[in-house]
């Protein structure tokens, strides 16, 4: 969705976001199975980085206070 795209692009440098947009545009349609497999790989990487303390995943609503 456009919302997911914007969240991803906001967390990238402007140049990297532009390059990714171009790649997506030229790729064309992708099989749903391929998308789901890629999503699972991404989730696994995120979980591994979270467990290693290399990233922090904010959990909670917008009113959550992080110190």
mmCIF file as Biopython writes it, N, C-alpha, C and O atoms, coordinates in Angstrom:
data_model
#
loop_
_atom_site.group_PDB
_atom_site.id
_atom_site.type_symbol
_atom_site.label_atom_id
_atom_site.label_alt_id
_atom_site.label_comp_id
_atom_site.label_asym_id
_atom_site.label_entity_id
_atom_site.label_seq_id
_atom_site.pdbx_PDB_ins_code
_atom_site.Cartn_x
_atom_site.Cartn_y
_atom_site.Cartn_z
_atom_site.occupancy
_atom_site.B_iso_or_equiv
_atom_site.auth_seq_id
_atom_site.auth_asym_id
_atom_site.pdbx_PDB_model_num
ATOM 1   N N  . UNK A ? 1  ? 0.847  -1.186  0.000   1.0 0.0 1  A 1 
ATOM 2   C CA . UNK A ? 1  ? 0.000  0.000   0.000   1.0 0.0 1  A 1 
ATOM 3   C C  . UNK A ? 1  ? 0.885  1.240   0.000   1.0 0.0 1  A 1 
ATOM 4   O O  . UNK A ? 1  ? 2.080  1.175   0.287   1.0 0.0 1  A 1 
ATOM 5   N N  . UNK A ? 2  ? 0.279  2.343   -0.322  1.0 0.0 2  A 1 
ATOM 6   C CA . UNK A ? 2  ? 1.018  3.605   -0.354  1.0 0.0 2  A 1 
ATOM 7   C C  . UNK A ? 2  ? 1.530  3.980   1.035   1.0 0.0 2  A 1 
ATOM 8   O O  . UNK A ? 2  ? 2.616  4.543   1.169   1.0 0.0 2  A 1 
ATOM 9   N N  . UNK A ? 3  ? 0.746  3.666   2.070   1.0 0.0 3  A 1 
ATOM 10  C CA . UNK A ? 3  ? 1.165  3.975   3.444   1.0 0.0 3  A 1 
ATOM 11  C C  . UNK A ? 3  ? 2.442  3.216   3.811   1.0 0.0 3  A 1 
ATOM 12  O O  . UNK A ? 3  ? 3.359  3.789   4.399   1.0 0.0 3  A 1 
ATOM 13  N N  . UNK A ? 4  ? 2.499  1.940   3.467   1.0 0.0 4  A 1 
ATOM 14  C CA . UNK A ? 4  ? 3.684  1.134   3.756   1.0 0.0 4  A 1 
ATOM 15  C C  . UNK A ? 4  ? 4.873  1.673   2.965   1.0 0.0 4  A 1 
ATOM 16  O O  . UNK A ? 4  ? 5.975  1.802   3.498   1.0 0.0 4  A 1 
ATOM 17  N N  . UNK A ? 5  ? 4.643  1.983   1.704   1.0 0.0 5  A 1 
ATOM 18  C CA . UNK A ? 5  ? 5.722  2.536   0.881   1.0 0.0 5  A 1 
ATOM 19  C C  . UNK A ? 5  ? 6.306  3.789   1.515   1.0 0.0 5  A 1 
ATOM 20  O O  . UNK A ? 5  ? 7.526  3.917   1.618   1.0 0.0 5  A 1 
ATOM 21  N N  . UNK A ? 6  ? 5.461  4.705   1.936   1.0 0.0 6  A 1 
ATOM 22  C CA . UNK A ? 6  ? 5.939  5.956   2.508   1.0 0.0 6  A 1 
ATOM 23  C C  . UNK A ? 6  ? 6.689  5.738   3.819   1.0 0.0 6  A 1 
ATOM 24  O O  . UNK A ? 6  ? 7.674  6.426   4.088   1.0 0.0 6  A 1 
ATOM 25  N N  . UNK A ? 7  ? 6.241  4.799   4.627   1.0 0.0 7  A 1 
ATOM 26  C CA . UNK A ? 7  ? 6.964  4.511   5.879   1.0 0.0 7  A 1 
ATOM 27  C C  . UNK A ? 7  ? 8.370  3.999   5.582   1.0 0.0 7  A 1 
ATOM 28  O O  . UNK A ? 7  ? 9.334  4.362   6.255   1.0 0.0 7  A 1 
ATOM 29  N N  . UNK A ? 8  ? 8.466  3.163   4.580   1.0 0.0 8  A 1 
ATOM 30  C CA . UNK A ? 8  ? 9.779  2.623   4.204   1.0 0.0 8  A 1 
ATOM 31  C C  . UNK A ? 8  ? 10.653 3.735   3.635   1.0 0.0 8  A 1 
ATOM 32  O O  . UNK A ? 8  ? 11.804 3.896   4.041   1.0 0.0 8  A 1 
ATOM 33  N N  . UNK A ? 9  ? 10.110 4.495   2.702   1.0 0.0 9  A 1 
ATOM 34  C CA . UNK A ? 9  ? 10.897 5.540   2.058   1.0 0.0 9  A 1 
ATOM 35  C C  . UNK A ? 9  ? 11.328 6.624   3.037   1.0 0.0 9  A 1 
ATOM 36  O O  . UNK A ? 9  ? 12.405 7.195   2.871   1.0 0.0 9  A 1 
ATOM 37  N N  . UNK A ? 10 ? 10.517 6.927   4.057   1.0 0.0 10 A 1 
ATOM 38  C CA . UNK A ? 10 ? 10.882 7.943   5.042   1.0 0.0 10 A 1 
ATOM 39  C C  . UNK A ? 10 ? 12.094 7.511   5.864   1.0 0.0 10 A 1 
ATOM 40  O O  . UNK A ? 10 ? 12.800 8.356   6.416   1.0 0.0 10 A 1 
ATOM 41  N N  . UNK A ? 11 ? 12.338 6.219   5.948   1.0 0.0 11 A 1 
ATOM 42  C CA . UNK A ? 11 ? 13.451 5.714   6.746   1.0 0.0 11 A 1 
ATOM 43  C C  . UNK A ? 11 ? 14.689 5.439   5.896   1.0 0.0 11 A 1 
ATOM 44  O O  . UNK A ? 11 ? 15.620 4.769   6.343   1.0 0.0 11 A 1 
ATOM 45  N N  . UNK A ? 12 ? 14.693 5.951   4.689   1.0 0.0 12 A 1 
ATOM 46  C CA . UNK A ? 12 ? 15.831 5.778   3.783   1.0 0.0 12 A 1 
ATOM 47  C C  . UNK A ? 12 ? 16.343 7.161   3.382   1.0 0.0 12 A 1 
ATOM 48  O O  . UNK A ? 12 ? 15.638 8.163   3.502   1.0 0.0 12 A 1 
ATOM 49  N N  . UNK A ? 13 ? 17.569 7.187   2.910   1.0 0.0 13 A 1 
ATOM 50  C CA . UNK A ? 13 ? 18.065 8.445   2.357   1.0 0.0 13 A 1 
ATOM 51  C C  . UNK A ? 13 ? 17.255 8.767   1.104   1.0 0.0 13 A 1 
ATOM 52  O O  . UNK A ? 13 ? 16.649 7.885   0.496   1.0 0.0 13 A 1 
ATOM 53  N N  . UNK A ? 14 ? 17.254 10.028  0.734   1.0 0.0 14 A 1 
ATOM 54  C CA . UNK A ? 14 ? 16.478 10.448  -0.437  1.0 0.0 14 A 1 
ATOM 55  C C  . UNK A ? 14 ? 16.933 9.708   -1.690  1.0 0.0 14 A 1 
ATOM 56  O O  . UNK A ? 14 ? 16.113 9.255   -2.489  1.0 0.0 14 A 1 
ATOM 57  N N  . UNK A ? 15 ? 18.226 9.593   -1.850  1.0 0.0 15 A 1 
ATOM 58  C CA . UNK A ? 15 ? 18.761 8.922   -3.041  1.0 0.0 15 A 1 
ATOM 59  C C  . UNK A ? 15 ? 18.400 7.445   -3.062  1.0 0.0 15 A 1 
ATOM 60  O O  . UNK A ? 15 ? 18.007 6.918   -4.104  1.0 0.0 15 A 1 
ATOM 61  N N  . UNK A ? 16 ? 18.530 6.761   -1.907  1.0 0.0 16 A 1 
ATOM 62  C CA . UNK A ? 16 ? 18.191 5.339   -1.852  1.0 0.0 16 A 1 
ATOM 63  C C  . UNK A ? 16 ? 16.705 5.131   -2.125  1.0 0.0 16 A 1 
ATOM 64  O O  . UNK A ? 16 ? 16.323 4.171   -2.795  1.0 0.0 16 A 1 
ATOM 65  N N  . UNK A ? 17 ? 15.866 6.027   -1.608  1.0 0.0 17 A 1 
ATOM 66  C CA . UNK A ? 17 ? 14.425 5.920   -1.840  1.0 0.0 17 A 1 
ATOM 67  C C  . UNK A ? 17 ? 14.105 6.090   -3.324  1.0 0.0 17 A 1 
ATOM 68  O O  . UNK A ? 17 ? 13.272 5.368   -3.872  1.0 0.0 17 A 1 
ATOM 69  N N  . UNK A ? 18 ? 14.763 7.035   -3.961  1.0 0.0 18 A 1 
ATOM 70  C CA . UNK A ? 18 ? 14.543 7.245   -5.397  1.0 0.0 18 A 1 
ATOM 71  C C  . UNK A ? 18 ? 14.966 6.023   -6.200  1.0 0.0 18 A 1 
ATOM 72  O O  . UNK A ? 18 ? 14.278 5.621   -7.138  1.0 0.0 18 A 1 
ATOM 73  N N  . UNK A ? 19 ? 16.099 5.434   -5.829  1.0 0.0 19 A 1 
ATOM 74  C CA . UNK A ? 19 ? 16.572 4.244   -6.537  1.0 0.0 19 A 1 
ATOM 75  C C  . UNK A ? 19 ? 15.594 3.077   -6.357  1.0 0.0 19 A 1 
ATOM 76  O O  . UNK A ? 19 ? 15.303 2.350   -7.307  1.0 0.0 19 A 1 
ATOM 77  N N  . UNK A ? 20 ? 15.097 2.908   -5.142  1.0 0.0 20 A 1 
ATOM 78  C CA . UNK A ? 20 ? 14.144 1.834   -4.883  1.0 0.0 20 A 1 
ATOM 79  C C  . UNK A ? 20 ? 12.848 2.056   -5.647  1.0 0.0 20 A 1 
ATOM 80  O O  . UNK A ? 20 ? 12.283 1.110   -6.196  1.0 0.0 20 A 1 
ATOM 81  N N  . UNK A ? 21 ? 12.376 3.284   -5.688  1.0 0.0 21 A 1 
ATOM 82  C CA . UNK A ? 21 ? 11.164 3.592   -6.464  1.0 0.0 21 A 1 
ATOM 83  C C  . UNK A ? 21 ? 11.355 3.226   -7.933  1.0 0.0 21 A 1 
ATOM 84  O O  . UNK A ? 21 ? 10.464 2.650   -8.556  1.0 0.0 21 A 1 
ATOM 85  N N  . UNK A ? 22 ? 12.510 3.561   -8.478  1.0 0.0 22 A 1 
ATOM 86  C CA . UNK A ? 22 ? 12.788 3.227   -9.878  1.0 0.0 22 A 1 
ATOM 87  C C  . UNK A ? 22 ? 12.802 1.723   -10.087 1.0 0.0 22 A 1 
ATOM 88  O O  . UNK A ? 22 ? 12.234 1.228   -11.060 1.0 0.0 22 A 1 
ATOM 89  N N  . UNK A ? 23 ? 13.440 0.995   -9.190  1.0 0.0 23 A 1 
ATOM 90  C CA . UNK A ? 23 ? 13.485 -0.464  -9.315  1.0 0.0 23 A 1 
ATOM 91  C C  . UNK A ? 23 ? 12.092 -1.070  -9.276  1.0 0.0 23 A 1 
ATOM 92  O O  . UNK A ? 23 ? 11.773 -1.963  -10.061 1.0 0.0 23 A 1 
ATOM 93  N N  . UNK A ? 24 ? 11.265 -0.581  -8.358  1.0 0.0 24 A 1 
ATOM 94  C CA . UNK A ? 24 ? 9.896  -1.086  -8.248  1.0 0.0 24 A 1 
ATOM 95  C C  . UNK A ? 24 ? 9.131  -0.811  -9.538  1.0 0.0 24 A 1 
ATOM 96  O O  . UNK A ? 24 ? 8.391  -1.666  -10.024 1.0 0.0 24 A 1 
ATOM 97  N N  . UNK A ? 25 ? 9.314  0.377   -10.081 1.0 0.0 25 A 1 
ATOM 98  C CA . UNK A ? 25 ? 8.618  0.757   -11.306 1.0 0.0 25 A 1 
ATOM 99  C C  . UNK A ? 25 ? 9.011  -0.160  -12.465 1.0 0.0 25 A 1 
ATOM 100 O O  . UNK A ? 25 ? 8.146  -0.558  -13.246 1.0 0.0 25 A 1 
ATOM 101 N N  . UNK A ? 26 ? 10.281 -0.501  -12.593 1.0 0.0 26 A 1 
ATOM 102 C CA . UNK A ? 26 ? 10.744 -1.309  -13.708 1.0 0.0 26 A 1 
ATOM 103 C C  . UNK A ? 26 ? 10.520 -2.806  -13.513 1.0 0.0 26 A 1 
ATOM 104 O O  . UNK A ? 26 ? 10.531 -3.563  -14.484 1.0 0.0 26 A 1 
ATOM 105 N N  . UNK A ? 27 ? 10.315 -3.245  -12.258 1.0 0.0 27 A 1 
ATOM 106 C CA . UNK A ? 27 ? 10.103 -4.672  -11.992 1.0 0.0 27 A 1 
ATOM 107 C C  . UNK A ? 27 ? 8.795  -5.180  -12.571 1.0 0.0 27 A 1 
ATOM 108 O O  . UNK A ? 27 ? 8.738  -6.287  -13.107 1.0 0.0 27 A 1 
ATOM 109 N N  . UNK A ? 28 ? 7.762  -4.394  -12.467 1.0 0.0 28 A 1 
ATOM 110 C CA . UNK A ? 28 ? 6.460  -4.839  -12.922 1.0 0.0 28 A 1 
ATOM 111 C C  . UNK A ? 28 ? 5.822  -5.763  -11.900 1.0 0.0 28 A 1 
ATOM 112 O O  . UNK A ? 28 ? 6.264  -5.815  -10.752 1.0 0.0 28 A 1 
ATOM 113 N N  . UNK A ? 29 ? 4.787  -6.494  -12.303 1.0 0.0 29 A 1 
ATOM 114 C CA . UNK A ? 29 ? 4.062  -7.371  -11.378 1.0 0.0 29 A 1 
ATOM 115 C C  . UNK A ? 29 ? 4.943  -8.490  -10.825 1.0 0.0 29 A 1 
ATOM 116 O O  . UNK A ? 29 ? 5.839  -8.993  -11.503 1.0 0.0 29 A 1 
ATOM 117 N N  . UNK A ? 30 ? 4.664  -8.865  -9.575  1.0 0.0 30 A 1 
ATOM 118 C CA . UNK A ? 30 ? 5.415  -9.919  -8.902  1.0 0.0 30 A 1 
ATOM 119 C C  . UNK A ? 30 ? 4.416  -10.920 -8.343  1.0 0.0 30 A 1 
ATOM 120 O O  . UNK A ? 30 ? 3.344  -10.535 -7.876  1.0 0.0 30 A 1 
ATOM 121 N N  . UNK A ? 31 ? 4.761  -12.198 -8.388  1.0 0.0 31 A 1 
ATOM 122 C CA . UNK A ? 31 ? 3.858  -13.230 -7.857  1.0 0.0 31 A 1 
ATOM 123 C C  . UNK A ? 31 ? 3.685  -13.044 -6.355  1.0 0.0 31 A 1 
ATOM 124 O O  . UNK A ? 31 ? 4.633  -12.708 -5.645  1.0 0.0 31 A 1 
ATOM 125 N N  . UNK A ? 32 ? 2.468  -13.267 -5.885  1.0 0.0 32 A 1 
ATOM 126 C CA . UNK A ? 32 ? 2.146  -13.107 -4.474  1.0 0.0 32 A 1 
ATOM 127 C C  . UNK A ? 32 ? 3.039  -13.993 -3.612  1.0 0.0 32 A 1 
ATOM 128 O O  . UNK A ? 32 ? 3.497  -13.563 -2.553  1.0 0.0 32 A 1 
ATOM 129 N N  . UNK A ? 33 ? 3.288  -15.211 -4.046  1.0 0.0 33 A 1 
ATOM 130 C CA . UNK A ? 33 ? 4.136  -16.125 -3.281  1.0 0.0 33 A 1 
ATOM 131 C C  . UNK A ? 33 ? 5.533  -15.541 -3.082  1.0 0.0 33 A 1 
ATOM 132 O O  . UNK A ? 33 ? 6.108  -15.655 -1.999  1.0 0.0 33 A 1 
ATOM 133 N N  . UNK A ? 34 ? 6.072  -14.923 -4.113  1.0 0.0 34 A 1 
ATOM 134 C CA . UNK A ? 34 ? 7.405  -14.313 -4.005  1.0 0.0 34 A 1 
ATOM 135 C C  . UNK A ? 34 ? 7.397  -13.150 -3.012  1.0 0.0 34 A 1 
ATOM 136 O O  . UNK A ? 34 ? 8.344  -12.967 -2.247  1.0 0.0 34 A 1 
ATOM 137 N N  . UNK A ? 35 ? 6.320  -12.373 -3.034  1.0 0.0 35 A 1 
ATOM 138 C CA . UNK A ? 35 ? 6.193  -11.247 -2.106  1.0 0.0 35 A 1 
ATOM 139 C C  . UNK A ? 35 ? 6.135  -11.759 -0.672  1.0 0.0 35 A 1 
ATOM 140 O O  . UNK A ? 35 ? 6.826  -11.236 0.203   1.0 0.0 35 A 1 
ATOM 141 N N  . UNK A ? 36 ? 5.317  -12.774 -0.428  1.0 0.0 36 A 1 
ATOM 142 C CA . UNK A ? 36 ? 5.173  -13.314 0.923   1.0 0.0 36 A 1 
ATOM 143 C C  . UNK A ? 36 ? 6.481  -13.909 1.438   1.0 0.0 36 A 1 
ATOM 144 O O  . UNK A ? 36 ? 6.814  -13.746 2.612   1.0 0.0 36 A 1 
ATOM 145 N N  . UNK A ? 37 ? 7.224  -14.598 0.570   1.0 0.0 37 A 1 
ATOM 146 C CA . UNK A ? 37 ? 8.521  -15.154 0.973   1.0 0.0 37 A 1 
ATOM 147 C C  . UNK A ? 37 ? 9.495  -14.038 1.338   1.0 0.0 37 A 1 
ATOM 148 O O  . UNK A ? 37 ? 10.223 -14.144 2.325   1.0 0.0 37 A 1 
ATOM 149 N N  . UNK A ? 38 ? 9.509  -12.977 0.551   1.0 0.0 38 A 1 
ATOM 150 C CA . UNK A ? 38 ? 10.400 -11.847 0.827   1.0 0.0 38 A 1 
ATOM 151 C C  . UNK A ? 38 ? 10.007 -11.179 2.142   1.0 0.0 38 A 1 
ATOM 152 O O  . UNK A ? 38 ? 10.876 -10.790 2.923   1.0 0.0 38 A 1 
ATOM 153 N N  . UNK A ? 39 ? 8.704  -11.042 2.392   1.0 0.0 39 A 1 
ATOM 154 C CA . UNK A ? 39 ? 8.240  -10.448 3.640   1.0 0.0 39 A 1 
ATOM 155 C C  . UNK A ? 39 ? 8.689  -11.278 4.831   1.0 0.0 39 A 1 
ATOM 156 O O  . UNK A ? 39 ? 9.106  -10.717 5.845   1.0 0.0 39 A 1 
ATOM 157 N N  . UNK A ? 40 ? 8.616  -12.584 4.735   1.0 0.0 40 A 1 
ATOM 158 C CA . UNK A ? 40 ? 9.041  -13.452 5.829   1.0 0.0 40 A 1 
ATOM 159 C C  . UNK A ? 40 ? 10.537 -13.315 6.095   1.0 0.0 40 A 1 
ATOM 160 O O  . UNK A ? 40 ? 10.965 -13.306 7.249   1.0 0.0 40 A 1 
ATOM 161 N N  . UNK A ? 41 ? 11.333 -13.209 5.031   1.0 0.0 41 A 1 
ATOM 162 C CA . UNK A ? 41 ? 12.779 -13.024 5.209   1.0 0.0 41 A 1 
ATOM 163 C C  . UNK A ? 41 ? 13.061 -11.699 5.914   1.0 0.0 41 A 1 
ATOM 164 O O  . UNK A ? 41 ? 13.931 -11.628 6.782   1.0 0.0 41 A 1 
ATOM 165 N N  . UNK A ? 42 ? 12.334 -10.662 5.546   1.0 0.0 42 A 1 
ATOM 166 C CA . UNK A ? 42 ? 12.514 -9.354  6.174   1.0 0.0 42 A 1 
ATOM 167 C C  . UNK A ? 42 ? 12.157 -9.418  7.653   1.0 0.0 42 A 1 
ATOM 168 O O  . UNK A ? 42 ? 12.890 -8.894  8.492   1.0 0.0 42 A 1 
ATOM 169 N N  . UNK A ? 43 ? 11.040 -10.055 7.979   1.0 0.0 43 A 1 
ATOM 170 C CA . UNK A ? 43 ? 10.624 -10.180 9.378   1.0 0.0 43 A 1 
ATOM 171 C C  . UNK A ? 43 ? 11.673 -10.950 10.178  1.0 0.0 43 A 1 
ATOM 172 O O  . UNK A ? 43 ? 11.976 -10.574 11.310  1.0 0.0 43 A 1 
ATOM 173 N N  . UNK A ? 44 ? 12.223 -12.005 9.620   1.0 0.0 44 A 1 
ATOM 174 C CA . UNK A ? 44 ? 13.256 -12.781 10.310  1.0 0.0 44 A 1 
ATOM 175 C C  . UNK A ? 44 ? 14.481 -11.916 10.591  1.0 0.0 44 A 1 
ATOM 176 O O  . UNK A ? 44 ? 15.051 -11.982 11.680  1.0 0.0 44 A 1 
ATOM 177 N N  . UNK A ? 45 ? 14.883 -11.117 9.629   1.0 0.0 45 A 1 
ATOM 178 C CA . UNK A ? 45 ? 16.042 -10.241 9.811   1.0 0.0 45 A 1 
ATOM 179 C C  . UNK A ? 45 ? 15.756 -9.200  10.892  1.0 0.0 45 A 1 
ATOM 180 O O  . UNK A ? 45 ? 16.604 -8.936  11.746  1.0 0.0 45 A 1 
ATOM 181 N N  . UNK A ? 46 ? 14.571 -8.616  10.853  1.0 0.0 46 A 1 
ATOM 182 C CA . UNK A ? 46 ? 14.206 -7.615  11.861  1.0 0.0 46 A 1 
ATOM 183 C C  . UNK A ? 46 ? 14.221 -8.231  13.251  1.0 0.0 46 A 1 
ATOM 184 O O  . UNK A ? 46 ? 14.739 -7.625  14.189  1.0 0.0 46 A 1 
ATOM 185 N N  . UNK A ? 47 ? 13.666 -9.413  13.396  1.0 0.0 47 A 1 
ATOM 186 C CA . UNK A ? 47 ? 13.661 -10.070 14.708  1.0 0.0 47 A 1 
ATOM 187 C C  . UNK A ? 47 ? 15.079 -10.355 15.188  1.0 0.0 47 A 1 
ATOM 188 O O  . UNK A ? 47 ? 15.385 -10.169 16.365  1.0 0.0 47 A 1 
ATOM 189 N N  . UNK A ? 48 ? 15.941 -10.803 14.287  1.0 0.0 48 A 1 
ATOM 190 C CA . UNK A ? 48 ? 17.327 -11.097 14.650  1.0 0.0 48 A 1 
ATOM 191 C C  . UNK A ? 48 ? 18.052 -9.820  15.089  1.0 0.0 48 A 1 
ATOM 192 O O  . UNK A ? 48 ? 18.795 -9.841  16.070  1.0 0.0 48 A 1 
ATOM 193 N N  . UNK A ? 49 ? 17.842 -8.713  14.375  1.0 0.0 49 A 1 
ATOM 194 C CA . UNK A ? 49 ? 18.467 -7.452  14.747  1.0 0.0 49 A 1 
ATOM 195 C C  . UNK A ? 49 ? 17.935 -6.948  16.082  1.0 0.0 49 A 1 
ATOM 196 O O  . UNK A ? 49 ? 18.690 -6.405  16.888  1.0 0.0 49 A 1 
ATOM 197 N N  . UNK A ? 50 ? 16.632 -7.126  16.319  1.0 0.0 50 A 1 
ATOM 198 C CA . UNK A ? 50 ? 16.029 -6.719  17.587  1.0 0.0 50 A 1 
ATOM 199 C C  . UNK A ? 50 ? 16.619 -7.520  18.741  1.0 0.0 50 A 1 
ATOM 200 O O  . UNK A ? 50 ? 16.972 -6.951  19.774  1.0 0.0 50 A 1 
ATOM 201 N N  . UNK A ? 51 ? 16.726 -8.826  18.574  1.0 0.0 51 A 1 
ATOM 202 C CA . UNK A ? 51 ? 17.278 -9.687  19.625  1.0 0.0 51 A 1 
ATOM 203 C C  . UNK A ? 51 ? 18.743 -9.364  19.911  1.0 0.0 51 A 1 
ATOM 204 O O  . UNK A ? 51 ? 19.200 -9.489  21.047  1.0 0.0 51 A 1 
ATOM 205 N N  . UNK A ? 52 ? 19.475 -8.949  18.879  1.0 0.0 52 A 1 
ATOM 206 C CA . UNK A ? 52 ? 20.882 -8.614  19.041  1.0 0.0 52 A 1 
ATOM 207 C C  . UNK A ? 52 ? 21.065 -7.200  19.604  1.0 0.0 52 A 1 
ATOM 208 O O  . UNK A ? 52 ? 22.186 -6.794  19.911  1.0 0.0 52 A 1 
ATOM 209 N N  . UNK A ? 53 ? 19.972 -6.459  19.739  1.0 0.0 53 A 1 
ATOM 210 C CA . UNK A ? 53 ? 20.060 -5.104  20.258  1.0 0.0 53 A 1 
ATOM 211 C C  . UNK A ? 53 ? 20.576 -4.094  19.254  1.0 0.0 53 A 1 
ATOM 212 O O  . UNK A ? 53 ? 20.972 -2.990  19.628  1.0 0.0 53 A 1 
ATOM 213 N N  . UNK A ? 54 ? 20.577 -4.464  17.971  1.0 0.0 54 A 1 
ATOM 214 C CA . UNK A ? 54 ? 21.081 -3.560  16.943  1.0 0.0 54 A 1 
ATOM 215 C C  . UNK A ? 54 ? 20.024 -2.566  16.476  1.0 0.0 54 A 1 
ATOM 216 O O  . UNK A ? 54 ? 20.359 -1.518  15.925  1.0 0.0 54 A 1 
ATOM 217 N N  . UNK A ? 55 ? 18.763 -2.886  16.690  1.0 0.0 55 A 1 
ATOM 218 C CA . UNK A ? 55 ? 17.683 -1.959  16.386  1.0 0.0 55 A 1 
ATOM 219 C C  . UNK A ? 55 ? 16.709 -1.972  17.555  1.0 0.0 55 A 1 
ATOM 220 O O  . UNK A ? 55 ? 16.683 -2.913  18.348  1.0 0.0 55 A 1 
ATOM 221 N N  . UNK A ? 56 ? 15.923 -0.934  17.650  1.0 0.0 56 A 1 
ATOM 222 C CA . UNK A ? 56 ? 14.887 -0.855  18.673  1.0 0.0 56 A 1 
ATOM 223 C C  . UNK A ? 56 ? 13.556 -0.725  17.960  1.0 0.0 56 A 1 
ATOM 224 O O  . UNK A ? 56 ? 13.367 0.166   17.132  1.0 0.0 56 A 1 
ATOM 225 N N  . UNK A ? 57 ? 12.648 -1.608  18.282  1.0 0.0 57 A 1 
ATOM 226 C CA . UNK A ? 57 ? 11.319 -1.572  17.686  1.0 0.0 57 A 1 
ATOM 227 C C  . UNK A ? 57 ? 10.380 -0.947  18.695  1.0 0.0 57 A 1 
ATOM 228 O O  . UNK A ? 57 ? 10.184 -1.475  19.790  1.0 0.0 57 A 1 
ATOM 229 N N  . UNK A ? 58 ? 9.802  0.183   18.319  1.0 0.0 58 A 1 
ATOM 230 C CA . UNK A ? 58 ? 8.852  0.863   19.207  1.0 0.0 58 A 1 
ATOM 231 C C  . UNK A ? 58 ? 7.566  0.054   19.221  1.0 0.0 58 A 1 
ATOM 232 O O  . UNK A ? 58 ? 6.959  -0.187  18.178  1.0 0.0 58 A 1 
ATOM 233 N N  . UNK A ? 59 ? 7.167  -0.355  20.391  1.0 0.0 59 A 1 
ATOM 234 C CA . UNK A ? 59 ? 5.924  -1.095  20.541  1.0 0.0 59 A 1 
ATOM 235 C C  . UNK A ? 59 ? 4.988  -0.268  21.399  1.0 0.0 59 A 1 
ATOM 236 O O  . UNK A ? 59 ? 5.388  0.258   22.438  1.0 0.0 59 A 1 
ATOM 237 N N  . UNK A ? 60 ? 3.770  -0.155  20.973  1.0 0.0 60 A 1 
ATOM 238 C CA . UNK A ? 60 ? 2.805  0.641   21.722  1.0 0.0 60 A 1 
ATOM 239 C C  . UNK A ? 60 ? 2.200  1.699   20.824  1.0 0.0 60 A 1 
ATOM 240 O O  . UNK A ? 60 ? 2.543  1.819   19.648  1.0 0.0 60 A 1 
ATOM 241 N N  . UNK A ? 61 ? 1.303  2.452   21.400  1.0 0.0 61 A 1 
ATOM 242 C CA . UNK A ? 61 ? 0.599  3.484   20.652  1.0 0.0 61 A 1 
ATOM 243 C C  . UNK A ? 61 ? 1.429  4.732   20.505  1.0 0.0 61 A 1 
ATOM 244 O O  . UNK A ? 61 ? 2.580  4.798   20.934  1.0 0.0 61 A 1 
ATOM 245 N N  . UNK A ? 62 ? 0.821  5.714   19.890  1.0 0.0 62 A 1 
ATOM 246 C CA . UNK A ? 62 ? 1.513  6.986   19.667  1.0 0.0 62 A 1 
ATOM 247 C C  . UNK A ? 62 ? 1.802  7.712   20.977  1.0 0.0 62 A 1 
ATOM 248 O O  . UNK A ? 62 ? 2.695  8.558   21.031  1.0 0.0 62 A 1 
ATOM 249 N N  . UNK A ? 63 ? 1.060  7.391   22.027  1.0 0.0 63 A 1 
ATOM 250 C CA . UNK A ? 63 ? 1.264  8.065   23.294  1.0 0.0 63 A 1 
ATOM 251 C C  . UNK A ? 63 ? 2.341  7.394   24.151  1.0 0.0 63 A 1 
ATOM 252 O O  . UNK A ? 63 ? 2.571  7.810   25.287  1.0 0.0 63 A 1 
ATOM 253 N N  . UNK A ? 64 ? 3.000  6.365   23.620  1.0 0.0 64 A 1 
ATOM 254 C CA . UNK A ? 64 ? 4.060  5.692   24.364  1.0 0.0 64 A 1 
ATOM 255 C C  . UNK A ? 64 ? 5.237  6.655   24.541  1.0 0.0 64 A 1 
ATOM 256 O O  . UNK A ? 64 ? 5.613  7.372   23.614  1.0 0.0 64 A 1 
ATOM 257 N N  . UNK A ? 65 ? 5.799  6.656   25.728  1.0 0.0 65 A 1 
ATOM 258 C CA . UNK A ? 65 ? 6.924  7.536   26.029  1.0 0.0 65 A 1 
ATOM 259 C C  . UNK A ? 65 ? 8.191  6.705   26.087  1.0 0.0 65 A 1 
ATOM 260 O O  . UNK A ? 65 ? 8.282  5.742   26.849  1.0 0.0 65 A 1 
ATOM 261 N N  . UNK A ? 66 ? 9.160  7.080   25.282  1.0 0.0 66 A 1 
ATOM 262 C CA . UNK A ? 66 ? 10.452 6.394   25.263  1.0 0.0 66 A 1 
ATOM 263 C C  . UNK A ? 66 ? 11.479 7.334   25.866  1.0 0.0 66 A 1 
ATOM 264 O O  . UNK A ? 66 ? 11.565 8.503   25.491  1.0 0.0 66 A 1 
ATOM 265 N N  . UNK A ? 67 ? 12.258 6.812   26.805  1.0 0.0 67 A 1 
ATOM 266 C CA . UNK A ? 67 ? 13.282 7.630   27.462  1.0 0.0 67 A 1 
ATOM 267 C C  . UNK A ? 67 ? 14.651 7.008   27.210  1.0 0.0 67 A 1 
ATOM 268 O O  . UNK A ? 67 ? 15.663 7.534   27.674  1.0 0.0 67 A 1 
#
